Structures are given as C-alpha cells and as structure tokens.
Amino acid sequence: MKDGLLKCLARFSEYMASDFVPCDIPNRRSEKRGFFKSMTNKPSDVDGVRTNADMSMLCAFLVKCAKPLGARLPEGISYDMLEEMARQSLVHAYSTHKAVRLRRCADGKYWGRARAKDKVWESQLWAFSVAWSAFFQWDSLTQDQKDSVYKMLKAECDSALHIEVQTSYQKYTKAEENGWYVCLLAATLGLFPDDPLAPKWFEKMREFAINSYSHPSDNEKTAPLDPWYDNASVADLYVGQNLFEDYTLLKHGFFHTSYQNVVIQELGEAAIALKLFQNCLRKEEKWKSRSLLHNVKPVMEEVLEYLALPDGELAMPNGNDWSLFLFDQLTSYSTMATLMNNPVAAMLENQAFKNIVARQATTPDGSWLLRSDIGAQRMGVQGHRVMMSYLMHLTNSDPDPAPANWEDFRLSHSQAFLFPCQNVVRSFTKSRFAIFSYSEGLKDYTGYIVPNSPDKAKIMVPFREGGGGNFTGWFDVEGKNPGAVLKGEPFFSLKGDSFVTGGVLSVADGSLEQSFALFATSCDAVLYLDHVIATKDANILAERGLVAAISVDEFTGLKRVLSYEGKPGEIIDGESLITFPGNSWANIDGEIGILARGDGMMAFGEKADNHSIMTAKFYGSYSDASRAVAPGATVCSRAAVYYTGVTPEETAELNKKMILADGKALPSGWSGCLASDRDGSMILFLTNFKGESSTATISFDIDTSILPGVPVFSLPHKVTRGNKNGVFHCEYTVNLGRGESLGESTQVFSPGDDLVD
C-alpha cells in the first residue's frame, strides 16, 4: 500500500511542476517565492491559498519521504526541483499571511486570520497544510523562516480561542468546519508545544473535536475524557449536535457521503500531526487526547458501512456536488484501519486505492482525474488525501488489521436498512446494491443500482435532474421550471433483504403530479411503477422517464454495448440520442437489463459531463412530441424492471415474463405488474396510487407455456381458465391504503388446474 501510494504521488509531481509559477519579486526579506496557480483570479481566497498550501506540502513530503527510498520521478522532474518548489511555495504561503505580511498576494490582499474579528472561511485548513510543508522542511529552514511559520500558526490558533464552537445539523452541518480547527490546533501544538497559550489551544482543540461528530448521546458521557490531564468529560465539552440521531449528517442541504466521512479524515490527520510532530521534533508527547477520534466508530459502523460498495466507493443516492468517483474517502478508511484497527476499513481502503490508481492512469500528466470540478484545487486536495493515507500507515506502529472478507461483510449488511433522519433506504443482495433517497434539501428524488462486482460497479451512476433522475425521470413543461416537491411523507416497508418505497411528487411548478413506487427484491430485480396526472393546464414538451444514467467515460468505459429487440449489440458512445421501440427490453454491456412499459419510445444518448464523469442517459419511456393536457388528465402510467448481471438473451426472456395488470380489471388509481427475478421467482408489485377504496382486485392472465405455472402468493386469489389451453385468469384481492405498495416474491407455482374452482 505505501509503495503504491508513493508511486501515485511521485507521478503527480509532473502535474505539480507544470502548475508552479516562480515569482520575479521576492518577499521583504529577499526570500525567493513561487506559487502553484489556481483556477480563479482570487489568490488570497480558498482556490489560491489552499491549492498552493497543499501542493507545497506534497512537494516537501516527496523530498522528505520518497527521496530516501529512491522513489522514481517522471522524466524531467528531479528532487532538486521539488525541493525548490516546496521552499518557494512555503515562503509565499507565510509571506502572504495577515500575521506575517512580507508580501501581498497578487490581488493586493493578505490571507488568513490574525485577529478574532477577521472572518476568513477555511483558513485553518490552509494553515494546516502549510504546517505540514514546514514540518517536512524543518531541518533546512532558517530561524527566520521557522519564526514566520510560528507567527502565522500562532495567529490562527490565538484567533480560534475566540471562536465559538458551531453546531447545526439541519441542512448544513458544522462538523467539517469544526474539524478544520482541530487540525490547525493539533498541528500547532505539535510544532510549538511550549507556547504560553498551548494549554488553551489544547482545551479548545478538544472542544472542537468533541463537537465535530457531535451526537445527542454525548450529553450523557460523563466519564473523564483525558484523566491524565483533567476531569473534563465529553458531556462537559459537548455544545450541540452536528449529527442526526442516526449518525447521518447534511451538508449543502442534502445527505452527502463525501461530507459524511471527511471528519474521520480530519480527526485522523489531527491525531497523527499531534503525535508525529512532537515525537520527531521533541522526542516526547506533551499533548495527547482521546477526543481526536470522537464518534468515528459509530459513524463508520452505523452509516458508512451500510453505504460501502464493492469497488470501495460510498453510495451517493443524490449524486454529489463535486467530482464523482474520486474515492477521496481513502484517508477515512486509512484512519479507521490504522488507528481504530477496523478490518472492514482495511478492505475498503484497498479497493479505493486501486480505483485512485486506475483513474490517475487515465491522465497524461499524473493529475488525479480529467475534467476537475475546481481545477488545480481539486488536484491538491486529492493529493493531500493520498499523502495522508501513506502517513497513516507510516506512523502506525501496530500491524494493519487483516482486511475483512467481502462476502462475509456483505452478508452482515445485506438487510434492507433505512436511515430514518434522511429518508434514504438501501439493501445489498448477493447480486446488487440498491438505494433510493428523498432529498428534501435539493428536492431531488432518485437512486441507483450497483452490481456486486468491483469491475461492474460504475456502469449505472448517481444522477439527478429536474427533481428526479434515475428511475423517476422528469418532464419538460412549457413555461414551467423543472423540479419536484414531495407531497406528504414517503412510504417505506422493509422485509429482510428487500424494501418497498414510494411517494407523490408535485413537478414542473405543480402542473403535474407524479405518484411512484419502487420495489428492490431480495434477489436482483428492482421494479418501478408510476402514475402521472395533470393538475393544471400544461403543454408537455418532452417526457424523460424510467431513467438509468450510464457512464461513458475514460475511467469507466468510453463505449457501451447497447442491445434491444432486433439489435443484438451496438457499440455506442452516447454522443447522439438514438431512439428505438418502447414497451420492450434493453441491455447495456451484457450487465444491466431493463424492461420498460410506457407510452413513449426508448432512447439512449445525451452524453454530458456529470460531475467529472461523462454520462449518457437511458430512457425507458421517451418522447419529444408536444402535447397539451388538462387538469385531471392521465399523462402516463409506466412500469420498469431493472436487473444486473444479465445478458441480452436473458433480458429478452425476462421481458416475456413481465405482465402488467389487466387494465379492464385494474381499479382506478391502482397499478400493478408481475415480473420474474433472476432466481426464477415471480414478483408481484401492487400500488394504490389514487384508489378510492383500500380493497381491490388485481387480475393477470398467466400463460403456463411462458411461466412455470401460476404463481402462488400469500394474497387471497381466484383462478379461472382462460380462452385457450394453458392460460389462466388470476385475480388477487389486496388491501392497501392510498399511497401504499405491496411487493412479494414467490418460488411456488401451480400447474393451474388444481387452483381452478
């Protein structure tokens, strides 16, 4: 692991060298400066300062840790070059800080905090990276340079003493921001443990640490936290919650797994900075605290483990608001593996690392990814994380835990699981992972499925658009804004490895109402039903329904093999939209099979950048024909079944076994279908979307030449002979309240004759 991480960082030096800009004008002490350029023209802001600080740290790290091991650098890059870039960028970083003032940034400003009243977002995090750069170069710094670093860090820490700990768990957690202060204070205590204000820094560090992953249960933890120092308890330091009761959090208004895990990284980095800096520079640990890994265990075990995918990714049901598939949770896994001896984290760390290597291999210059969302800043942040994972293993004196076995882990987490505070539901069967989320912050209602295979896990990707996304889709309505609002509460029913969920959406400024339901079975199939009505006069310009977002990217696969009725397999890149007959089946890459029933065509294309991953859209029901609808009119009733691990031939056979409920006997406002799962079982999925009565009879015609027989479900049923041999008419009686759904699977079949009255 360490060798591989070093190789990645050494290769990244090519990108850093191309991003470095020497300065003609030195600082006021005639020290040469240089900096790593950012994407914007705000060199005193996050983009400029953070980019420079992270890459300065990385260059210094390579000289300190990779050079003695003889790690090979790219052609044209030398350790002398890296050492010079590290020194000049460090000089630039401290020179342009408000507390040092040896040279202004190019925009005429200084960065950071020098007084309590300075309001600078995130400067603690930037200063933390500067501290690491200085640490790696410590033995070669002059006393003036060390004093400048001290002056900068002291100003940031002293101002932090006057900052109130922030808590908020609704819409925008303060967990990560409190973690920035922990990092800063830990690093400064490690470098300058004898400062007169060090005891106050230490106490403030603990307070910020306890209130990073702060949970309501912390108020009951009254045992001394650090008995070797004082009698303060977690309850004494607890200010308020930044986590919901189920240990989830919200950032930027939605359940965001990158932010969910990042505090583990921050606390872990703070822990190793405090320990490593003191041991290397003072040969003793004057300051230490158990607060630095507060609540990382329940966050890992009760949240992240239930979102872990076979390739080491964390599921993102509502997508992300930065680059997808960075695997930037690597350092959180490393923290849990090395500092908390967590075997699941060791397993996931290995998978995430492999994908970081694979994604870096798609770039010509050692950068971490193509189409970075924030340019060089993202490169520096990703490099920061890879470096920290290396240091986690370097500084951990105990043997790494043996990685968990993947299938044992999956079995222990396979049951359907609901995060009640976020309305996110998931399950993980032997075949696939399925997740769906009701994001009230973003007003997006979407999810996705992932095959239980590291090599196939990135075909269908997180996606949201127009208030919907995967499964739910969206409508373009003339003169209306796209978007959706959930009406009332969603419905959840969990049983073993399966779940049923559904809700009602008001879409396109309330002009349409979309009732939908989703059934993730205990085997492989995921069934989707919806019923859309007009609530106002509206002109629908386009329907994009029964959606599956498919990656077509350098990292995941530039082309896909699309198969459908009459087409055995067509290699396509998704650039242009192609349409083909609806009410049938399609298969992607011999892996994702989709059965679709709707009024529109099926379509594939519209390739676009989806947070740094090029993505095409599969539509199971697509139309670009304008149509006017009046209030109360039915816009569409659609159904789809999604499978993983199926060939085109298998998908075509499964398509023959999908039966919509007989429309003549289907009660108004109800929807239902039968479908076959990959284990041969038959699935019944029924939903009362708008029915006046909670009791209904649903009917199907069963052809025993296609199906093994008449499926026997637990519902009361009546079977009569059809109008030809081997066909039986089945009626099932069901009780469902409005907005409720029923999903059931059976492997019990009857020839039919024995069920006929």
Sequence and secondary structure as in RCSB ss.txt:
>XXXX:A:sequence
MKDGLLKCLARFSEYMASDFVPCDIPNRRSEKRGFFKSMTNKPSDVDGVRTNADMSMLCAFLVKCAKPLGARLPE
GISYDMLEEMARQSLVHAYSTHKAVRLRRCADGKYWGRARAKDKVWESQLWAFSVAWSAFFQWDSLTQDQKDSVY
KMLKAECDSALHIEVQTSYQKYTKAEENGWYVCLLAATLGLFPDDPLAPKWFEKMREFAINSYSHPSDNEKTAPL
DPWYDNASVADLYVGQNLFEDYTLLKHGFFHTSYQNVVIQELGEAAIALKLFQNCLRKEEKWKSRSLLHNVKPVM
EEVLEYLALPDGELAMPNGNDWSLFLFDQLTSYSTMATLMNNPVAAMLENQAFKNIVARQATTPDGSWLLRSDIG
AQRMGVQGHRVMMSYLMHLTNSDPDPAPANWEDFRLSHSQAFLFPCQNVVRSFTKSRFAIFSYSEGLKDYTGYIV
PNSPDKAKIMVPFREGGGGNFTGWFDVEGKNPGAVLKGEPFFSLKGDSFVTGGVLSVADGSLEQSFALFATSCDA
VLYLDHVIATKDANILAERGLVAAISVDEFTGLKRVLSYEGKPGEIIDGESLITFPGNSWANIDGEIGILARGDG
MMAFGEKADNHSIMTAKFYGSYSDASRAVAPGATVCSRAAVYYTGVTPEETAELNKKMILADGKALPSGWSGCLA
SDRDGSMILFLTNFKGESSTATISFDIDTSILPGVPVFSLPHKVTRGNKNGVFHCEYTVNLGRGESLGESTQVFS
PGDDLVD
>XXXX:A:secstr
 HHHHHHHHHHHHHHHHHHEEE SS  TT    EEE  SSS TTSHHHHHHHHHHHHHHHHIIIIIGGGT    T
T  HHHHHHHHHHHHHHHHHTBTTT SS  TTS  BS SSTT   TTHHHHHHHHHHHHHHHGGG  HHHHHHHH
HHHHHHHHHHTTS      SSS  HHHHHHHHHHHHHHHHH TT TTHHHHHHHHHHHHHTTS  GGGGG  SBS
STTT   BHHHH    SS TTS  EETTEE HHHHHHHHHHHHHHHHHHHHHHHHHTSS S   GGGGTTHHHHH
HHTGGGGB TTS B  TT  SS SS  TTHHHHHHHHHHS  HHHHHHHHHHHHHHHHHHTT SSS S SS TTT
HHHHHHHHHHHHHHHHHHHH  S       HHHHHHHT S EEETTTTEEEEE SSEEEEEEEETTTTEEEEEEE
ESSTTTTTSB   EETTEETTT EEEETT    EEEEEEEEEEEETTEEEEEEEEEETTTTEEEEEEEEE SSS 
EEEEEEEEESS EEEEEEEEEEEEEE BTTTBS EEEEETTEEEEEE SSS EEE SSSEEEETTTEEEEEESSS
EEEEEEEEEETTEEEEEEEEEEE   EEE TT EEEEEEEEEEES  HHHHHHHHHT EE  TTTS TTEEEEEE
E TTS EEEEEEESS SSSEEEEEEEEETTTSSSEE  SS EEEEE SSTTEEEEEEEEE  TT EEEEEE  EE
 SGGGB 
